[in-house]
Amino acid sequence: MPAKKSHVAKAANKAVPTRRTLVLLETGLLLGLSEGIMTDIITHLTLSPYLKALLLMVGVIGVFAFALRIIEPVIRGSLKMISKLDTGGGALLRIGVHLVILFLIFAAYVRVFFPTLR
């Protein structure tokens, strides 16, 4: 018979977002980062504003399609690996892995959007 979880453990598990929520958050941040990079590159081109807007829209669609086709299978594979490691009270492991990923995305944001920040 499994041991009963304490009220604190139940509350802690509810406070930790689901894997799906964390993956969606990370994917959204990566899409925002790529859009920012594309915007920076495209706005410096000597093209009409209409063509720049079209290029940016096509670029965002392309990055989103890339995320769906390439990144999603990689994420699914890593989630399967994490779920194998996630035995018992694995919420700490799950949130730890995602915190590392979020920190790396944060570092990329700082490096791309604030290159002169030291």
FIFIMI-178173 format. One line per field, with one value per atom (N, C-alpha, C): atom name; x, y, z; residue number from 1. Coordinates in steps of 0.02 Angstrom, whole numbers. Example, Ala and Ser with C-alpha at 12.3 -4.5 7.8 and 13.67 -1.06 7.14 Angstrom:
2
atom: c(N	CA	C	N	CA	C)
c1: c(660	615	660	642	684	645)
c2: c(-284	-225	-165	-112	-53	2)
c3: c(390	390	390	354	357	394)
nr: c(1	1	1	2	2	2)
This chain:
118
atom: c(N	CA	C	N	CA	C	N	CA	C	N	CA	C	N	CA	C	N	CA	C	N	CA	C	N	CA	C	N	CA	C	N	CA	C	N	CA	C	N	CA	C	N	CA	C	N	CA	C	N	CA	C	N	CA	C	N	CA	C	N	CA	C	N	CA	C	N	CA	C	N	CA	C	N	CA	C	N	CA	C	N	CA	C	N	CA	C	N	CA	C	N	CA	C	N	CA	C	N	CA	C	N	CA	C	N	CA	C	N	CA	C	N	CA	C	N	CA	C	N	CA	C	N	CA	C	N	CA	C	N	CA	C	N	CA	C	N	CA	C	N	CA	C	N	CA	C	N	CA	C	N	CA	C	N	CA	C	N	CA	C	N	CA	C	N	CA	C	N	CA	C	N	CA	C	N	CA	C	N	CA	C	N	CA	C	N	CA	C	N	CA	C	N	CA	C	N	CA	C	N	CA	C	N	CA	C	N	CA	C	N	CA	C	N	CA	C	N	CA	C	N	CA	C	N	CA	C	N	CA	C	N	CA	C	N	CA	C	N	CA	C	N	CA	C	N	CA	C	N	CA	C	N	CA	C	N	CA	C	N	CA	C	N	CA	C	N	CA	C	N	CA	C	N	CA	C	N	CA	C	N	CA	C	N	CA	C	N	CA	C	N	CA	C	N	CA	C	N	CA	C	N	CA	C	N	CA	C	N	CA	C	N	CA	C	N	CA	C	N	CA	C	N	CA	C	N	CA	C	N	CA	C	N	CA	C	N	CA	C	N	CA	C	N	CA	C	N	CA	C	N	CA	C	N	CA	C	N	CA	C	N	CA	C	N	CA	C	N	CA	C	N	CA	C	N	CA	C	N	CA	C	N	CA	C	N	CA	C	N	CA	C	N	CA	C	N	CA	C	N	CA	C	N	CA	C	N	CA	C	N	CA	C)
c1: c(42	0	45	35	77	67	122	119	79	43	5	53	37	78	53	101	82	50	18	-13	40	99	153	175	183	205	153	89	36	37	46	48	109	166	227	218	186	174	127	78	32	66	116	151	198	220	266	224	239	202	211	164	169	224	245	297	273	212	185	187	168	170	240	288	357	385	369	393	362	298	266	296	311	343	411	451	517	514	468	461	439	393	372	430	470	528	579	589	635	609	543	514	521	511	520	591	638	709	726	702	716	683	622	589	629	655	695	758	790	850	832	778	757	738	703	683	744	794	855	890	892	925	884	819	777	769	766	757	818	876	935	944	899	902	875	900	876	820	764	705	646	591	532	503	469	439	391	356	308	344	400	439	471	493	523	470	409	356	340	338	326	381	444	500	496	479	474	418	361	305	325	356	378	430	474	526	496	447	415	378	344	311	362	418	471	500	512	539	488	425	373	368	371	370	431	488	550	541	510	499	454	402	356	388	428	455	519	562	628	631	612	620	571	510	460	481	506	529	587	631	686	659	611	581	545	509	473	522	577	627	657	672	701	650	586	535	527	534	531	589	649	707	696	670	658	605	554	501	527	576	607	646	678	715	668	609	560	521	556	523	508	448	429	418	452	444	492	485	531	516	473	457	519	562	623	668	676	717	687	622	588	597	584	590	664	709	780	803	783	802	774	711	680	710	730	763	829	866	928	914	862	844	822	781	758	817	865	924	963	971	1007	970	904	865	873	872	882	950	1002	1069	1071	1035	1032	996	941	905	951	988	1033	1086	1114	1168	1143	1082	1056	1028	985	950	989	1037	1076	1151	1178	1247	1299	1282	1331	1328	1280	1273	1329	1360	1416	1403)
c2: c(-59	0	62	109	168	214	247	292	354	381	443	502	547	608	659	696	749	807	851	910	954	957	999	970	904	872	882	876	887	958	1006	1076	1090	1059	1069	1041	982	953	996	1027	1070	1135	1157	1220	1211	1151	1138	1131	1172	1168	1100	1081	1017	1021	964	962	999	989	1021	1097	1122	1195	1222	1187	1210	1207	1154	1149	1203	1217	1270	1338	1350	1412	1419	1366	1368	1377	1343	1351	1422	1449	1519	1568	1558	1602	1595	1534	1524	1556	1551	1583	1659	1686	1758	1780	1739	1754	1754	1703	1700	1757	1776	1833	1897	1906	1965	1968	1910	1908	1924	1894	1908	1982	2009	2079	2125	2110	2150	2146	2087	2079	2111	2099	2123	2198	2229	2302	2339	2307	2340	2331	2294	2285	2348	2360	2418	2396	2378	2357	2400	2395	2432	2403	2443	2418	2360	2361	2307	2241	2244	2183	2158	2205	2185	2150	2177	2146	2076	2069	2004	1955	1976	1933	1911	1957	1941	1890	1900	1853	1783	1780	1715	1684	1725	1699	1671	1704	1680	1614	1610	1548	1492	1508	1459	1434	1479	1459	1417	1435	1397	1327	1322	1256	1215	1248	1215	1188	1228	1207	1146	1146	1089	1026	1032	974	947	991	970	969	1023	1030	986	979	940	867	832	763	759	808	810	820	865	877	815	782	721	668	660	611	627	692	711	705	717	708	635	589	518	499	527	512	538	600	629	590	567	530	463	434	372	386	444	463	487	505	537	485	449	398	427	414	439	514	549	622	658	650	679	749	783	852	897	883	923	914	852	839	874	867	897	972	1004	1077	1098	1057	1073	1075	1024	1022	1082	1098	1154	1221	1226	1287	1298	1244	1250	1274	1244	1264	1337	1358	1427	1475	1454	1497	1506	1452	1457	1503	1499	1544	1616	1626	1693	1721	1680	1702	1721	1683	1699	1765	1777	1841	1899	1893	1947	1959	1905	1911	1942	1924	1948	2019	2031	2094	2149	2130	2178	2161	2167	2145	2188	2248	2291	2285	2248	2239	2196	2219	2180	2166)
c3: c(0	0	0	-48	-51	9	28	85	66	115	103	99	53	47	97	123	170	132	170	139	107	137	109	42	39	-24	-79	-61	-110	-136	-90	-109	-153	-137	-177	-247	-253	-319	-360	-328	-364	-386	-349	-365	-424	-436	-492	-556	-607	-670	-703	-744	-779	-832	-855	-907	-969	-987	-1048	-1041	-984	-973	-979	-948	-951	-1023	-1059	-1128	-1172	-1163	-1201	-1185	-1122	-1101	-1133	-1131	-1161	-1237	-1269	-1342	-1360	-1322	-1335	-1327	-1276	-1266	-1322	-1346	-1402	-1466	-1477	-1535	-1530	-1471	-1461	-1473	-1451	-1461	-1536	-1571	-1643	-1681	-1659	-1692	-1680	-1620	-1606	-1648	-1657	-1699	-1771	-1796	-1865	-1873	-1825	-1829	-1834	-1793	-1793	-1862	-1890	-1955	-2011	-2011	-2066	-2065	-2007	-2005	-2031	-2033	-2060	-2135	-2166	-2239	-2274	-2334	-2372	-2419	-2389	-2426	-2404	-2440	-2420	-2355	-2316	-2254	-2265	-2322	-2337	-2348	-2384	-2397	-2332	-2290	-2226	-2182	-2181	-2142	-2169	-2235	-2265	-2248	-2253	-2235	-2162	-2118	-2047	-2035	-2068	-2060	-2085	-2143	-2170	-2124	-2098	-2052	-1988	-1960	-1899	-1913	-1970	-1989	-1998	-2029	-2039	-1974	-1928	-1862	-1824	-1829	-1795	-1825	-1892	-1924	-1905	-1901	-1878	-1807	-1765	-1695	-1693	-1734	-1734	-1763	-1815	-1849	-1817	-1794	-1770	-1693	-1662	-1590	-1551	-1576	-1539	-1528	-1580	-1567	-1517	-1519	-1471	-1401	-1394	-1328	-1303	-1348	-1327	-1304	-1339	-1319	-1252	-1241	-1176	-1121	-1135	-1084	-1065	-1114	-1099	-1053	-1068	-1026	-955	-950	-884	-847	-881	-847	-821	-856	-831	-766	-764	-704	-649	-669	-625	-584	-541	-501	-433	-409	-343	-344	-299	-293	-338	-404	-451	-473	-437	-457	-453	-405	-398	-458	-481	-541	-602	-610	-667	-668	-612	-611	-618	-592	-599	-671	-709	-780	-817	-804	-838	-815	-753	-730	-766	-778	-816	-888	-919	-987	-988	-940	-937	-925	-884	-874	-938	-977	-1040	-1089	-1090	-1133	-1108	-1042	-1014	-1035	-1031	-1051	-1125	-1166	-1237	-1248	-1212	-1217	-1199	-1145	-1123	-1176	-1202	-1252	-1317	-1338	-1402	-1396	-1345	-1341	-1304	-1263	-1225	-1232	-1292	-1303	-1266	-1249	-1215	-1139	-1114	-1042	-1016	-961	-933	-861)
nr: c(1	1	1	2	2	2	3	3	3	4	4	4	5	5	5	6	6	6	7	7	7	8	8	8	9	9	9	10	10	10	11	11	11	12	12	12	13	13	13	14	14	14	15	15	15	16	16	16	17	17	17	18	18	18	19	19	19	20	20	20	21	21	21	22	22	22	23	23	23	24	24	24	25	25	25	26	26	26	27	27	27	28	28	28	29	29	29	30	30	30	31	31	31	32	32	32	33	33	33	34	34	34	35	35	35	36	36	36	37	37	37	38	38	38	39	39	39	40	40	40	41	41	41	42	42	42	43	43	43	44	44	44	45	45	45	46	46	46	47	47	47	48	48	48	49	49	49	50	50	50	51	51	51	52	52	52	53	53	53	54	54	54	55	55	55	56	56	56	57	57	57	58	58	58	59	59	59	60	60	60	61	61	61	62	62	62	63	63	63	64	64	64	65	65	65	66	66	66	67	67	67	68	68	68	69	69	69	70	70	70	71	71	71	72	72	72	73	73	73	74	74	74	75	75	75	76	76	76	77	77	77	78	78	78	79	79	79	80	80	80	81	81	81	82	82	82	83	83	83	84	84	84	85	85	85	86	86	86	87	87	87	88	88	88	89	89	89	90	90	90	91	91	91	92	92	92	93	93	93	94	94	94	95	95	95	96	96	96	97	97	97	98	98	98	99	99	99	100	100	100	101	101	101	102	102	102	103	103	103	104	104	104	105	105	105	106	106	106	107	107	107	108	108	108	109	109	109	110	110	110	111	111	111	112	112	112	113	113	113	114	114	114	115	115	115	116	116	116	117	117	117	118	118	118)
